[in-house]
Amino acid sequence: MIKVLISDDLSEQGVEVFRKTSGIEVDVKVGLKPDELKTIIKNYHGLVVRSATKVTKEIIEAAEQLRVVGRAGSGTDNIDKEAATKKGIVVMNTPGGNTV
């Protein structure tokens, strides 16, 4: 089972994409403090953020199973791409996703 954490507000339609996909378990936990995210990120394979969550080097280093960080929207300036790359974590965004 792949576990995905959505840590910022995302439309219910976006959340449903994950819920309806076989083999994916999704948790929505909006408003986590950095220390809270750092503590629980070890349990997840995927992380979905918008602009509120800052995915820092410390959070990435605490991620034991994380394979992908997806930014719902344009830009990835709130994600430490260098730290993610060193751990083999894919960083992606969906620049057109927020226009629907």
N, C-alpha and C positions, 0 to 999 in steps of 0.2 A: 504494500500500500504506500503510495506517495502522499506525503503530508505537506500541505501548502498553508502558509499563514498570510492572511490579508491584514495589514497593519494600519491602513488608512481607509478613509471613506471610499467606497466603490459602489457603483450602482448595483441594485439588486440583480439586474440582468447580467452584470459582469460576474457576480458571485455565483449565480445559477449555472454559468458555463462550467465552473469547477465542480459544483455539486452534481451536475448531470453526467459528468465524465466518469466512466467506470475506472476504478483503481486509484482515484484521487479522493482524499479526505481533506476538507478545507475547514479552517478555523478563522473566524473574523474577530480580531481583537484590536479595536481602534483606540488610540490614545495611550499606548504603552509608553512608559518612561524608558529612556535608553537602558537603564540597568535592568528593567523588567524584560525588555527585548533580548538583551544580552544573556539573560538567564534561560529563556525558553527557546531561543533560536536553535539550540542543539537538537531539538526534536523535529525539525522541519527540513524538507528537501527543497522547497521553493518558498520564496518570499515575494509578495506583491505589495508595492508601495505606490504612493502618489508623490506629493511634495512634502508632506508633514514629517514622515519618517526619514531620519538621517541614518544611512547604513554606513557606519564608520568602520575603520580598521578593527577596532576592539570588538564590535559586533561580529564582523566577518571572522575574526580569529576564534570567537567562541562557537561559531557554527561548525558542528561536527559532520553534518550530513548535507549541508546546503549545496545545491548544484546550480540553482538559477535565481537571480533577482530580476523581477520584471517591474518596470516602471510604467504604470498606467498613465500615459500622457507623453509629452515630449521632454527631451533632456534626461540626463542621468547625473546631473551635478550634485545630487544629494546621496550618491553612492560612491564609495571609495573603490573605483575601478581597478586601481593598481593592486590593492590588497585582494580583491576578488580574483583577479587574473592569477596572482601568485598561488591561490588555492584551487585554481581550475574551475571557478564559479563563473558561469555565463551571466553577463549583464545585458539586458535588452530593454527596449522601450516600445511603446505603441503610440507614435506621434499622431496618428489619425484616429485613434480609439476614442478620444474624448470629443469628437465632432459628431458622433452618432447620437 
